[in-house]
Amino acid sequence: MTELVTALLVKPGETPRTRRISPDFNSMRRIIGANAEELYPFADAVAVVYDPDGDRIRLPLNVLLKNGSGQPYEAIHGAFLLVGVNRGEYVSLNERQTRRFREMFSRGGASSEKPCAPAERIPALTKNRKRFAFPPAWS
């Protein structure tokens, strides 16, 4: 049996809440939508798992991710998850991360702590999981 991990679920217009989830991409995809991708916009080793087609399928706007200059570079529509990442595996958010991201996303937006652009998107992991190189700061 797979051990559950602690993630933060952020739904539009709601206070972010912790949720115990199975640490596999398909389980996360069932929570947030059929299509899913990951973004890594923060200095912490934390994945944002979201539906990149949320705007196209008219899900409500949730948050705008902004670069270090405060310019939006990604609009997330619909629910998304924040989950820790360690050596290519999903892990629980620690207490500090949970507190920090709950506060950040309770305000309805977030700024990246590192320069980040859509080109930095890391492809969604699938059942036939491949290892992706994470930003050097995490190595």
A tleap script that builds the chain and sets N, CA, C and O, in Angstrom:
source leaprc.protein.ff14SB
mol = sequence {
  NMET THR GLU LEU VAL THR ALA LEU LEU VAL
  LYS PRO GLY GLU THR PRO ARG THR ARG ARG
  ILE SER PRO ASP PHE ASN SER MET ARG ARG
  ILE ILE GLY ALA ASN ALA GLU GLU LEU TYR
  PRO PHE ALA ASP ALA VAL ALA VAL VAL TYR
  ASP PRO ASP GLY ASP ARG ILE ARG LEU PRO
  LEU ASN VAL LEU LEU LYS ASN GLY SER GLY
  GLN PRO TYR GLU ALA ILE HIE GLY ALA PHE
  LEU LEU VAL GLY VAL ASN ARG GLY GLU TYR
  VAL SER LEU ASN GLU ARG GLN THR ARG ARG
  PHE ARG GLU MET PHE SER ARG GLY GLY ALA
  SER SER GLU LYS PRO CYS ALA PRO ALA GLU
  ARG ILE PRO ALA LEU THR LYS ASN ARG LYS
  ARG PHE ALA PHE PRO PRO ALA TRP CSER
}
set mol.1.N position { 0.841 -1.190 0.000 }
set mol.1.CA position { 0.000 0.000 0.000 }
set mol.1.C position { 0.880 1.245 0.000 }
set mol.1.O position { 1.853 1.327 0.750 }
set mol.2.N position { 0.536 2.201 -0.836 }
set mol.2.CA position { 1.288 3.435 -0.972 }
set mol.2.C position { 0.994 4.364 0.198 }
set mol.2.O position { -0.157 4.542 0.598 }
set mol.3.N position { 2.052 4.947 0.734 }
set mol.3.CA position { 1.887 5.918 1.815 }
set mol.3.C position { 1.371 7.225 1.231 }
set mol.3.O position { 1.855 7.678 0.194 }
set mol.4.N position { 0.403 7.825 1.883 }
set mol.4.CA position { -0.162 9.088 1.421 }
set mol.4.C position { 0.776 10.240 1.764 }
set mol.4.O position { 1.554 10.160 2.714 }
set mol.5.N position { 0.694 11.318 0.973 }
set mol.5.CA position { 1.491 12.510 1.240 }
set mol.5.C position { 0.549 13.689 1.476 }
set mol.5.O position { -0.602 13.679 1.039 }
set mol.6.N position { 1.053 14.689 2.165 }
set mol.6.CA position { 0.277 15.892 2.443 }
set mol.6.C position { 0.517 16.910 1.344 }
set mol.6.O position { 1.655 17.294 1.075 }
set mol.7.N position { -0.565 17.345 0.711 }
set mol.7.CA position { -0.515 18.356 -0.345 }
set mol.7.C position { -1.470 19.478 0.039 }
set mol.7.O position { -2.259 19.348 0.975 }
set mol.8.N position { -1.387 20.566 -0.690 }
set mol.8.CA position { -2.296 21.685 -0.478 }
set mol.8.C position { -3.182 21.796 -1.713 }
set mol.8.O position { -2.687 21.943 -2.831 }
set mol.9.N position { -4.490 21.726 -1.505 }
set mol.9.CA position { -5.462 21.858 -2.586 }
set mol.9.C position { -5.986 23.291 -2.574 }
set mol.9.O position { -6.477 23.779 -1.557 }
set mol.10.N position { -5.871 23.963 -3.738 }
set mol.10.CA position { -6.310 25.354 -3.857 }
set mol.10.C position { -7.418 25.407 -4.900 }
set mol.10.O position { -7.184 25.190 -6.089 }
set mol.11.N position { -8.643 25.704 -4.429 }
set mol.11.CA position { -9.796 25.824 -5.319 }
set mol.11.C position { -10.158 27.300 -5.448 }
set mol.11.O position { -9.971 28.067 -4.504 }
set mol.12.N position { -10.677 27.706 -6.612 }
set mol.12.CA position { -11.049 29.114 -6.798 }
set mol.12.C position { -12.047 29.589 -5.740 }
set mol.12.O position { -13.062 28.942 -5.483 }
set mol.13.N position { -11.729 30.733 -5.138 }
set mol.13.CA position { -12.639 31.345 -4.181 }
set mol.13.C position { -12.698 30.680 -2.822 }
set mol.13.O position { -13.507 31.074 -1.982 }
set mol.14.N position { -11.852 29.670 -2.581 }
set mol.14.CA position { -11.858 28.971 -1.298 }
set mol.14.C position { -10.498 29.102 -0.623 }
set mol.14.O position { -9.481 29.344 -1.274 }
set mol.15.N position { -10.506 28.937 0.683 }
set mol.15.CA position { -9.257 28.912 1.429 }
set mol.15.C position { -8.515 27.616 1.114 }
set mol.15.O position { -9.117 26.543 1.147 }
set mol.16.N position { -7.222 27.695 0.809 }
set mol.16.CA position { -6.456 26.472 0.543 }
set mol.16.C position { -6.534 25.535 1.742 }
set mol.16.O position { -6.544 25.977 2.891 }
set mol.17.N position { -6.589 24.225 1.458 }
set mol.17.CA position { -6.664 23.258 2.558 }
set mol.17.C position { -5.750 22.073 2.280 }
set mol.17.O position { -5.489 21.704 1.135 }
set mol.18.N position { -5.278 21.498 3.371 }
set mol.18.CA position { -4.420 20.329 3.229 }
set mol.18.C position { -5.269 19.121 2.874 }
set mol.18.O position { -6.440 19.013 3.241 }
set mol.19.N position { -4.631 18.223 2.150 }
set mol.19.CA position { -5.306 16.999 1.745 }
set mol.19.C position { -4.272 15.892 1.666 }
set mol.19.O position { -3.174 16.094 1.148 }
set mol.20.N position { -4.617 14.740 2.172 }
set mol.20.CA position { -3.748 13.562 2.080 }
set mol.20.C position { -4.086 12.863 0.767 }
set mol.20.O position { -5.236 12.499 0.522 }
set mol.21.N position { -3.070 12.682 -0.069 }
set mol.21.CA position { -3.286 12.114 -1.398 }
set mol.21.C position { -2.264 11.023 -1.687 }
set mol.21.O position { -1.209 10.953 -1.056 }
set mol.22.N position { -2.593 10.188 -2.640 }
set mol.22.CA position { -1.649 9.195 -3.134 }
set mol.22.C position { -0.592 9.935 -3.952 }
set mol.22.O position { -0.936 10.807 -4.749 }
set mol.23.N position { 0.682 9.605 -3.771 }
set mol.23.CA position { 1.742 10.357 -4.444 }
set mol.23.C position { 1.995 9.924 -5.888 }
set mol.23.O position { 3.142 9.731 -6.290 }
set mol.24.N position { 0.940 9.774 -6.650 }
set mol.24.CA position { 1.130 9.441 -8.059 }
set mol.24.C position { 0.353 10.445 -8.907 }
set mol.24.O position { -0.680 10.976 -8.499 }
set mol.25.N position { 0.887 10.682 -10.093 }
set mol.25.CA position { 0.345 11.724 -10.953 }
set mol.25.C position { -1.101 11.463 -11.349 }
set mol.25.O position { -1.887 12.407 -11.436 }
set mol.26.N position { -1.470 10.225 -11.588 }
set mol.26.CA position { -2.844 9.918 -11.986 }
set mol.26.C position { -3.843 10.274 -10.889 }
set mol.26.O position { -4.941 10.743 -11.187 }
set mol.27.N position { -3.480 10.060 -9.628 }
set mol.27.CA position { -4.365 10.449 -8.521 }
set mol.27.C position { -4.544 11.957 -8.486 }
set mol.27.O position { -5.648 12.457 -8.268 }
set mol.28.N position { -3.456 12.676 -8.700 }
set mol.28.CA position { -3.545 14.140 -8.702 }
set mol.28.C position { -4.381 14.624 -9.876 }
set mol.28.O position { -5.152 15.575 -9.744 }
set mol.29.N position { -4.232 13.985 -11.005 }
set mol.29.CA position { -4.996 14.361 -12.189 }
set mol.29.C position { -6.493 14.173 -11.945 }
set mol.29.O position { -7.298 14.974 -12.419 }
set mol.30.N position { -6.873 13.132 -11.216 }
set mol.30.CA position { -8.294 12.923 -10.909 }
set mol.30.C position { -8.836 14.037 -10.014 }
set mol.30.O position { -10.020 14.366 -10.085 }
set mol.31.N position { -7.992 14.611 -9.189 }
set mol.31.CA position { -8.431 15.681 -8.289 }
set mol.31.C position { -8.593 16.996 -9.044 }
set mol.31.O position { -9.561 17.720 -8.812 }
set mol.32.N position { -7.666 17.317 -9.942 }
set mol.32.CA position { -7.691 18.644 -10.567 }
set mol.32.C position { -8.266 18.671 -11.975 }
set mol.32.O position { -8.625 19.743 -12.462 }
set mol.33.N position { -8.363 17.538 -12.639 }
set mol.33.CA position { -8.913 17.517 -13.991 }
set mol.33.C position { -8.208 16.501 -14.859 }
set mol.33.O position { -7.140 16.000 -14.507 }
set mol.34.N position { -8.809 16.199 -15.993 }
set mol.34.CA position { -8.293 15.141 -16.863 }
set mol.34.C position { -6.922 15.464 -17.434 }
set mol.34.O position { -6.098 14.564 -17.594 }
set mol.35.N position { -6.661 16.724 -17.742 }
set mol.35.CA position { -5.377 17.120 -18.293 }
set mol.35.C position { -4.591 17.783 -17.165 }
set mol.35.O position { -5.167 18.514 -16.359 }
set mol.36.N position { -3.299 17.540 -17.101 }
set mol.36.CA position { -2.523 18.125 -16.016 }
set mol.36.C position { -1.085 18.349 -16.445 }
set mol.36.O position { -0.534 17.611 -17.262 }
set mol.37.N position { -0.496 19.385 -15.873 }
set mol.37.CA position { 0.917 19.699 -16.040 }
set mol.37.C position { 1.461 20.133 -14.702 }
set mol.37.O position { 0.719 20.394 -13.755 }
set mol.38.N position { 2.785 20.203 -14.649 }
set mol.38.CA position { 3.461 20.690 -13.461 }
set mol.38.C position { 4.223 21.957 -13.793 }
set mol.38.O position { 4.768 22.100 -14.888 }
set mol.39.N position { 4.257 22.871 -12.843 }
set mol.39.CA position { 5.112 24.051 -12.886 }
set mol.39.C position { 5.958 24.032 -11.622 }
set mol.39.O position { 5.541 23.491 -10.598 }
set mol.40.N position { 7.141 24.619 -11.694 }
set mol.40.CA position { 8.030 24.719 -10.538 }
set mol.40.C position { 8.465 26.175 -10.385 }
set mol.40.O position { 9.624 26.502 -10.641 }
set mol.41.N position { 7.544 27.056 -9.968 }
set mol.41.CA position { 7.865 28.484 -9.937 }
set mol.41.C position { 8.524 28.991 -8.650 }
set mol.41.O position { 8.825 30.181 -8.551 }
set mol.42.N position { 8.750 28.139 -7.687 }
set mol.42.CA position { 9.250 28.591 -6.391 }
set mol.42.C position { 10.638 28.031 -6.105 }
set mol.42.O position { 11.045 27.022 -6.680 }
set mol.43.N position { 11.352 28.698 -5.213 }
set mol.43.CA position { 12.679 28.234 -4.813 }
set mol.43.C position { 12.586 26.883 -4.098 }
set mol.43.O position { 13.493 26.058 -4.206 }
set mol.44.N position { 11.503 26.663 -3.376 }
set mol.44.CA position { 11.289 25.367 -2.715 }
set mol.44.C position { 11.047 24.292 -3.772 }
set mol.44.O position { 10.563 24.583 -4.866 }
set mol.45.N position { 11.380 23.071 -3.443 }
set mol.45.CA position { 11.117 21.930 -4.332 }
set mol.45.C position { 9.650 21.543 -4.202 }
set mol.45.O position { 9.304 20.555 -3.554 }
set mol.46.N position { 8.795 22.344 -4.834 }
set mol.46.CA position { 7.344 22.180 -4.758 }
set mol.46.C position { 6.777 22.249 -6.170 }
set mol.46.O position { 7.072 23.176 -6.925 }
set mol.47.N position { 5.963 21.266 -6.516 }
set mol.47.CA position { 5.299 21.253 -7.821 }
set mol.47.C position { 3.911 21.865 -7.694 }
set mol.47.O position { 3.199 21.618 -6.721 }
set mol.48.N position { 3.536 22.664 -8.681 }
set mol.48.CA position { 2.172 23.148 -8.851 }
set mol.48.C position { 1.572 22.256 -9.933 }
set mol.48.O position { 1.991 22.314 -11.089 }
set mol.49.N position { 0.592 21.431 -9.564 }
set mol.49.CA position { -0.056 20.527 -10.518 }
set mol.49.C position { -1.408 21.145 -10.855 }
set mol.49.O position { -2.257 21.324 -9.982 }
set mol.50.N position { -1.595 21.470 -12.141 }
set mol.50.CA position { -2.785 22.212 -12.558 }
set mol.50.C position { -3.234 21.756 -13.938 }
set mol.50.O position { -2.527 21.010 -14.615 }
set mol.51.N position { -4.412 22.207 -14.350 }
set mol.51.CA position { -4.949 21.896 -15.677 }
set mol.51.C position { -4.588 23.041 -16.618 }
set mol.51.O position { -5.150 24.129 -16.495 }
set mol.52.N position { -3.660 22.825 -17.560 }
set mol.52.CA position { -3.248 23.912 -18.451 }
set mol.52.C position { -4.351 24.353 -19.416 }
set mol.52.O position { -4.244 25.412 -20.034 }
set mol.53.N position { -5.399 23.555 -19.548 }
set mol.53.CA position { -6.518 23.899 -20.426 }
set mol.53.C position { -7.672 24.532 -19.666 }
set mol.53.O position { -8.754 24.713 -20.224 }
set mol.54.N position { -7.457 24.872 -18.395 }
set mol.54.CA position { -8.529 25.416 -17.570 }
set mol.54.C position { -9.202 26.637 -18.157 }
set mol.54.O position { -10.422 26.773 -18.065 }
set mol.55.N position { -8.423 27.540 -18.765 }
set mol.55.CA position { -9.035 28.725 -19.360 }
set mol.55.C position { -9.848 28.349 -20.596 }
set mol.55.O position { -10.934 28.887 -20.811 }
set mol.56.N position { -9.330 27.433 -21.406 }
set mol.56.CA position { -10.022 27.026 -22.639 }
set mol.56.C position { -11.356 26.353 -22.340 }
set mol.56.O position { -12.332 26.542 -23.066 }
set mol.57.N position { -11.393 25.557 -21.253 }
set mol.57.CA position { -12.649 24.874 -20.913 }
set mol.57.C position { -13.489 25.684 -19.913 }
set mol.57.O position { -14.442 25.185 -19.314 }
set mol.58.N position { -13.095 26.938 -19.764 }
set mol.58.CA position { -13.852 27.919 -18.984 }
set mol.58.C position { -13.983 27.608 -17.493 }
set mol.58.O position { -15.028 27.851 -16.890 }
set mol.59.N position { -12.918 27.072 -16.910 }
set mol.59.CA position { -12.882 26.942 -15.455 }
set mol.59.C position { -12.654 28.332 -14.873 }
set mol.59.O position { -12.041 29.174 -15.531 }
set mol.60.N position { -13.129 28.596 -13.656 }
set mol.60.CA position { -12.956 29.929 -13.085 }
set mol.60.C position { -11.482 30.241 -12.802 }
set mol.60.O position { -10.707 29.358 -12.433 }
set mol.61.N position { -11.112 31.515 -12.981 }
set mol.61.CA position { -9.758 31.950 -12.682 }
set mol.61.C position { -9.474 31.716 -11.208 }
set mol.61.O position { -10.291 32.057 -10.353 }
set mol.62.N position { -8.330 31.141 -10.914 }
set mol.62.CA position { -7.948 30.886 -9.530 }
set mol.62.C position { -6.865 31.873 -9.107 }
set mol.62.O position { -7.102 32.698 -8.224 }
set mol.63.N position { -5.679 31.807 -9.718 }
set mol.63.CA position { -4.579 32.701 -9.356 }
set mol.63.C position { -3.774 33.072 -10.590 }
set mol.63.O position { -3.825 32.404 -11.623 }
set mol.64.N position { -3.026 34.164 -10.447 }
set mol.64.CA position { -2.034 34.551 -11.439 }
set mol.64.C position { -0.661 34.324 -10.829 }
set mol.64.O position { -0.371 34.820 -9.740 }
set mol.65.N position { 0.182 33.579 -11.525 }
set mol.65.CA position { 1.573 33.453 -11.106 }
set mol.65.C position { 2.336 34.597 -11.753 }
set mol.65.O position { 2.165 34.873 -12.940 }
set mol.66.N position { 3.178 35.261 -10.971 }
set mol.66.CA position { 3.889 36.444 -11.457 }
set mol.66.C position { 5.390 36.221 -11.365 }
set mol.66.O position { 5.873 35.521 -10.475 }
set mol.67.N position { 6.123 36.826 -12.297 }
set mol.67.CA position { 7.575 36.718 -12.250 }
set mol.67.C position { 8.129 37.666 -11.194 }
set mol.67.O position { 7.369 38.353 -10.512 }
set mol.68.N position { 9.436 37.701 -11.060 }
set mol.68.CA position { 10.070 38.540 -10.051 }
set mol.68.C position { 9.783 40.020 -10.208 }
set mol.68.O position { 9.911 40.780 -9.248 }
set mol.69.N position { 9.395 40.444 -11.415 }
set mol.69.CA position { 9.049 41.847 -11.675 }
set mol.69.C position { 7.572 42.133 -11.417 }
set mol.69.O position { 7.116 43.263 -11.590 }
set mol.70.N position { 6.831 41.116 -11.004 }
set mol.70.CA position { 5.408 41.294 -10.729 }
set mol.70.C position { 4.526 41.152 -11.951 }
set mol.70.O position { 3.324 41.404 -11.877 }
set mol.71.N position { 5.105 40.750 -13.083 }
set mol.71.CA position { 4.325 40.568 -14.304 }
set mol.71.C position { 3.746 39.164 -14.359 }
set mol.71.O position { 4.486 38.197 -14.174 }
set mol.72.N position { 2.441 39.016 -14.607 }
set mol.72.CA position { 1.850 37.673 -14.705 }
set mol.72.C position { 2.424 36.912 -15.899 }
set mol.72.O position { 2.594 37.470 -16.983 }
set mol.73.N position { 2.718 35.629 -15.680 }
set mol.73.CA position { 3.164 34.790 -16.793 }
set mol.73.C position { 2.321 33.537 -16.927 }
set mol.73.O position { 2.428 32.830 -17.930 }
set mol.74.N position { 1.490 33.245 -15.947 }
set mol.74.CA position { 0.626 32.065 -16.024 }
set mol.74.C position { -0.639 32.332 -15.227 }
set mol.74.O position { -0.576 32.713 -14.058 }
set mol.75.N position { -1.778 32.132 -15.858 }
set mol.75.CA position { -3.070 32.225 -15.179 }
set mol.75.C position { -3.548 30.798 -14.950 }
set mol.75.O position { -3.695 30.024 -15.896 }
set mol.76.N position { -3.789 30.458 -13.697 }
set mol.76.CA position { -4.269 29.122 -13.382 }
set mol.76.C position { -5.773 29.194 -13.162 }
set mol.76.O position { -6.260 29.914 -12.290 }
set mol.77.N position { -6.493 28.431 -13.972 }
set mol.77.CA position { -7.947 28.344 -13.883 }
set mol.77.C position { -8.296 26.991 -13.271 }
set mol.77.O position { -7.702 25.971 -13.620 }
set mol.78.N position { -9.257 26.989 -12.362 }
set mol.78.CA position { -9.662 25.750 -11.711 }
set mol.78.C position { -8.756 25.413 -10.530 }
set mol.78.O position { -7.858 26.174 -10.171 }
set mol.79.N position { -9.017 24.268 -9.949 }
set mol.79.CA position { -8.265 23.819 -8.767 }
set mol.79.C position { -6.851 23.415 -9.162 }
set mol.79.O position { -6.599 23.022 -10.301 }
set mol.80.N position { -5.927 23.517 -8.202 }
set mol.80.CA position { -4.574 23.008 -8.389 }
set mol.80.C position { -4.041 22.487 -7.067 }
set mol.80.O position { -4.559 22.796 -5.994 }
set mol.81.N position { -2.997 21.692 -7.178 }
set mol.81.CA position { -2.348 21.105 -6.009 }
set mol.81.C position { -0.928 21.623 -5.893 }
set mol.81.O position { -0.257 21.875 -6.894 }
set mol.82.N position { -0.482 21.776 -4.656 }
set mol.82.CA position { 0.923 22.016 -4.366 }
set mol.82.C position { 1.420 20.792 -3.615 }
set mol.82.O position { 0.848 20.407 -2.595 }
set mol.83.N position { 2.479 20.184 -4.118 }
set mol.83.CA position { 3.012 18.978 -3.505 }
set mol.83.C position { 4.534 19.045 -3.539 }
set mol.83.O position { 5.119 19.555 -4.495 }
set mol.84.N position { 5.168 18.531 -2.496 }
set mol.84.CA position { 6.624 18.525 -2.441 }
set mol.84.C position { 7.224 17.541 -3.435 }
set mol.84.O position { 6.578 16.581 -3.852 }
set mol.85.N position { 8.468 17.800 -3.802 }
set mol.85.CA position { 9.195 16.938 -4.725 }
set mol.85.C position { 10.586 16.703 -4.144 }
set mol.85.O position { 11.254 17.635 -3.696 }
set mol.86.N position { 11.008 15.439 -4.160 }
set mol.86.CA position { 12.350 15.091 -3.700 }
set mol.86.C position { 12.889 13.986 -4.592 }
set mol.86.O position { 12.345 12.882 -4.630 }
set mol.87.N position { 13.964 14.291 -5.311 }
set mol.87.CA position { 14.603 13.320 -6.213 }
set mol.87.C position { 13.620 12.695 -7.189 }
set mol.87.O position { 13.650 11.488 -7.431 }
set mol.88.N position { 12.753 13.522 -7.742 }
set mol.88.CA position { 11.815 13.058 -8.748 }
set mol.88.C position { 10.592 12.341 -8.215 }
set mol.88.O position { 9.789 11.829 -8.995 }
set mol.89.N position { 10.435 12.294 -6.901 }
set mol.89.CA position { 9.273 11.647 -6.280 }
set mol.89.C position { 8.437 12.701 -5.568 }
set mol.89.O position { 8.966 13.691 -5.064 }
set mol.90.N position { 7.135 12.480 -5.532 }
set mol.90.CA position { 6.257 13.358 -4.780 }
set mol.90.C position { 6.366 13.034 -3.302 }
set mol.90.O position { 6.358 11.870 -2.902 }
set mol.91.N position { 6.470 14.096 -2.490 }
set mol.91.CA position { 6.575 13.949 -1.037 }
set mol.91.C position { 5.656 14.965 -0.375 }
set mol.91.O position { 5.139 15.868 -1.032 }
set mol.92.N position { 5.458 14.814 0.911 }
set mol.92.CA position { 4.622 15.748 1.667 }
set mol.92.C position { 5.257 17.132 1.733 }
set mol.92.O position { 6.478 17.278 1.793 }
set mol.93.N position { 4.395 18.135 1.720 }
set mol.93.CA position { 4.848 19.475 2.067 }
set mol.93.C position { 5.194 19.465 3.548 }
set mol.93.O position { 4.500 18.822 4.335 }
set mol.94.N position { 6.247 20.162 3.941 }
set mol.94.CA position { 6.536 20.247 5.373 }
set mol.94.C position { 5.654 21.341 5.987 }
set mol.94.O position { 4.951 22.049 5.265 }
set mol.95.N position { 5.689 21.478 7.291 }
set mol.95.CA position { 4.802 22.429 7.977 }
set mol.95.C position { 5.050 23.861 7.531 }
set mol.95.O position { 4.106 24.631 7.351 }
set mol.96.N position { 6.316 24.221 7.352 }
set mol.96.CA position { 6.661 25.575 6.920 }
set mol.96.C position { 6.092 25.855 5.525 }
set mol.96.O position { 5.508 26.913 5.291 }
set mol.97.N position { 6.265 24.912 4.611 }
set mol.97.CA position { 5.733 25.083 3.255 }
set mol.97.C position { 4.214 25.172 3.272 }
set mol.97.O position { 3.628 26.020 2.599 }
set mol.98.N position { 3.590 24.310 4.031 }
set mol.98.CA position { 2.126 24.314 4.099 }
set mol.98.C position { 1.614 25.665 4.595 }
set mol.98.O position { 0.699 26.242 4.006 }
set mol.99.N position { 2.206 26.166 5.677 }
set mol.99.CA position { 1.812 27.467 6.230 }
set mol.99.C position { 2.051 28.582 5.218 }
set mol.99.O position { 1.178 29.415 4.974 }
set mol.100.N position { 3.231 28.584 4.642 }
set mol.100.CA position { 3.634 29.625 3.708 }
set mol.100.C position { 2.734 29.670 2.478 }
set mol.100.O position { 2.250 30.738 2.104 }
set mol.101.N position { 2.506 28.517 1.845 }
set mol.101.CA position { 1.705 28.509 0.629 }
set mol.101.C position { 0.221 28.705 0.919 }
set mol.101.O position { -0.499 29.257 0.087 }
set mol.102.N position { -0.241 28.268 2.067 }
set mol.102.CA position { -1.640 28.540 2.431 }
set mol.102.C position { -1.850 30.044 2.543 }
set mol.102.O position { -2.834 30.581 2.035 }
set mol.103.N position { -0.916 30.723 3.212 }
set mol.103.CA position { -1.021 32.170 3.347 }
set mol.103.C position { -0.896 32.862 1.984 }
set mol.103.O position { -1.662 33.775 1.676 }
set mol.104.N position { 0.056 32.433 1.186 }
set mol.104.CA position { 0.290 33.043 -0.126 }
set mol.104.C position { -0.943 32.931 -1.025 }
set mol.104.O position { -1.345 33.910 -1.654 }
set mol.105.N position { -1.532 31.755 -1.083 }
set mol.105.CA position { -2.656 31.551 -1.995 }
set mol.105.C position { -3.998 31.950 -1.387 }
set mol.105.O position { -5.006 31.963 -2.092 }
set mol.106.N position { -4.033 32.271 -0.108 }
set mol.106.CA position { -5.247 32.839 0.478 }
set mol.106.C position { -5.442 34.267 -0.003 }
set mol.106.O position { -6.552 34.798 0.036 }
set mol.107.N position { -4.357 34.884 -0.458 }
set mol.107.CA position { -4.415 36.258 -0.972 }
set mol.107.C position { -4.774 36.293 -2.458 }
set mol.107.O position { -4.955 37.374 -3.020 }
set mol.108.N position { -4.881 35.132 -3.100 }
set mol.108.CA position { -5.328 35.092 -4.491 }
set mol.108.C position { -4.261 35.275 -5.542 }
set mol.108.O position { -4.586 35.491 -6.709 }
set mol.109.N position { -2.990 35.194 -5.168 }
set mol.109.CA position { -1.936 35.325 -6.171 }
set mol.109.C position { -0.608 34.936 -5.583 }
set mol.109.O position { -0.477 34.763 -4.372 }
set mol.110.N position { 0.365 34.799 -6.432 }
set mol.110.CA position { 1.684 34.413 -5.966 }
set mol.110.C position { 2.732 34.961 -6.908 }
set mol.110.O position { 2.512 35.065 -8.115 }
set mol.111.N position { 3.877 35.312 -6.342 }
set mol.111.CA position { 5.013 35.729 -7.144 }
set mol.111.C position { 6.079 34.660 -7.050 }
set mol.111.O position { 6.337 34.106 -5.982 }
set mol.112.N position { 6.692 34.381 -8.184 }
set mol.112.CA position { 7.793 33.431 -8.201 }
set mol.112.C position { 8.979 34.035 -7.485 }
set mol.112.O position { 9.159 35.253 -7.477 }
set mol.113.N position { 9.785 33.183 -6.887 }
set mol.113.CA position { 10.984 33.654 -6.217 }
set mol.113.C position { 12.187 33.567 -7.126 }
set mol.113.O position { 13.274 34.015 -6.763 }
set mol.114.N position { 12.011 33.007 -8.283 }
set mol.114.CA position { 13.098 32.904 -9.254 }
set mol.114.C position { 12.543 33.328 -10.599 }
set mol.114.O position { 11.339 33.212 -10.831 }
set mol.115.N position { 13.383 33.811 -11.482 }
set mol.115.CA position { 12.864 34.141 -12.809 }
set mol.115.C position { 12.235 32.894 -13.416 }
set mol.115.O position { 12.861 31.835 -13.452 }
set mol.116.N position { 11.036 33.012 -13.879 }
set mol.116.CA position { 10.322 31.855 -14.401 }
set mol.116.C position { 9.476 32.293 -15.572 }
set mol.116.O position { 8.826 33.337 -15.529 }
set mol.117.N position { 9.487 31.502 -16.603 }
set mol.117.CA position { 8.691 31.793 -17.786 }
set mol.117.C position { 8.011 30.514 -18.223 }
set mol.117.O position { 8.416 29.432 -17.797 }
set mol.118.N position { 6.992 30.602 -19.059 }
set mol.118.CA position { 6.326 29.381 -19.507 }
set mol.118.C position { 7.281 28.343 -20.074 }
set mol.118.O position { 6.997 27.147 -19.999 }
set mol.119.N position { 8.403 28.768 -20.637 }
set mol.119.CA position { 9.360 27.809 -21.185 }
set mol.119.C position { 9.956 26.908 -20.110 }
set mol.119.O position { 10.505 25.852 -20.426 }
set mol.120.N position { 9.858 27.309 -18.847 }
set mol.120.CA position { 10.391 26.488 -17.768 }
set mol.120.C position { 9.440 25.373 -17.348 }
set mol.120.O position { 9.767 24.589 -16.458 }
set mol.121.N position { 8.277 25.291 -17.969 }
set mol.121.CA position { 7.339 24.237 -17.616 }
set mol.121.C position { 8.019 22.887 -17.777 }
set mol.121.O position { 8.753 22.654 -18.737 }
set mol.122.N position { 7.769 22.025 -16.847 }
set mol.122.CA position { 8.291 20.667 -16.924 }
set mol.122.C position { 7.139 19.772 -17.301 }
set mol.122.O position { 6.089 19.845 -16.662 }
set mol.123.N position { 7.283 18.916 -18.323 }
set mol.123.CA position { 6.157 18.098 -18.772 }
set mol.123.C position { 5.562 17.265 -17.640 }
set mol.123.O position { 6.255 16.840 -16.715 }
set mol.124.N position { 4.269 17.051 -17.750 }
set mol.124.CA position { 3.575 16.242 -16.749 }
set mol.124.C position { 4.153 14.832 -16.737 }
set mol.124.O position { 4.509 14.285 -17.781 }
set mol.125.N position { 4.239 14.262 -15.567 }
set mol.125.CA position { 4.716 12.894 -15.445 }
set mol.125.C position { 3.557 11.954 -15.737 }
set mol.125.O position { 2.425 12.219 -15.333 }
set mol.126.N position { 3.822 10.892 -16.413 }
set mol.126.CA position { 2.781 9.953 -16.790 }
set mol.126.C position { 3.001 8.623 -16.088 }
set mol.126.O position { 3.930 8.471 -15.296 }
set mol.127.N position { 2.138 7.666 -16.387 }
set mol.127.CA position { 2.251 6.344 -15.784 }
set mol.127.C position { 3.627 5.736 -16.061 }
set mol.127.O position { 4.225 5.119 -15.179 }
set mol.128.N position { 4.123 5.910 -17.278 }
set mol.128.CA position { 5.467 5.458 -17.617 }
set mol.128.C position { 6.440 6.578 -17.277 }
set mol.128.O position { 7.056 7.179 -18.157 }
set mol.129.N position { 6.560 6.838 -16.004 }
set mol.129.CA position { 7.267 7.981 -15.473 }
set mol.129.C position { 8.713 8.050 -15.926 }
set mol.129.O position { 9.458 7.074 -15.835 }
set mol.130.N position { 9.093 9.209 -16.410 }
set mol.130.CA position { 10.478 9.470 -16.770 }
set mol.130.C position { 11.041 10.435 -15.746 }
set mol.130.O position { 10.297 11.207 -15.142 }
set mol.131.N position { 12.323 10.398 -15.552 }
set mol.131.CA position { 12.973 11.345 -14.645 }
set mol.131.C position { 13.259 12.623 -15.412 }
set mol.131.O position { 13.817 12.586 -16.509 }
set mol.132.N position { 12.877 13.753 -14.834 }
set mol.132.CA position { 13.157 15.031 -15.461 }
set mol.132.C position { 14.189 15.758 -14.624 }
set mol.132.O position { 14.237 15.602 -13.403 }
set mol.133.N position { 14.997 16.535 -15.272 }
set mol.133.CA position { 15.985 17.339 -14.549 }
set mol.133.C position { 15.264 18.503 -13.866 }
set mol.133.O position { 14.546 19.263 -14.517 }
set mol.134.N position { 15.451 18.633 -12.597 }
set mol.134.CA position { 14.857 19.721 -11.851 }
set mol.134.C position { 15.826 20.893 -11.832 }
set mol.134.O position { 17.009 20.712 -12.120 }
set mol.135.N position { 15.358 22.081 -11.504 }
set mol.135.CA position { 16.250 23.231 -11.472 }
set mol.135.C position { 17.483 22.939 -10.624 }
set mol.135.O position { 17.383 22.250 -9.608 }
set mol.136.N position { 18.647 23.454 -11.028 }
set mol.136.CA position { 19.912 23.158 -10.352 }
set mol.136.C position { 19.898 23.419 -8.852 }
set mol.136.O position { 20.593 22.730 -8.104 }
set mol.137.N position { 19.120 24.401 -8.395 }
set mol.137.CA position { 19.097 24.723 -6.959 }
set mol.137.C position { 18.610 23.534 -6.129 }
set mol.137.O position { 18.870 23.477 -4.927 }
set mol.138.N position { 17.914 22.590 -6.748 }
set mol.138.CA position { 17.384 21.447 -6.011 }
set mol.138.C position { 18.330 20.277 -5.992 }
set mol.138.O position { 18.105 19.324 -5.247 }
set mol.139.N position { 19.384 20.315 -6.786 }
set mol.139.CA position { 20.305 19.172 -6.908 }
set mol.139.C position { 21.101 18.959 -5.641 }
set mol.139.O position { 21.920 18.043 -5.572 }
savepdb mol mol.pdb
quit
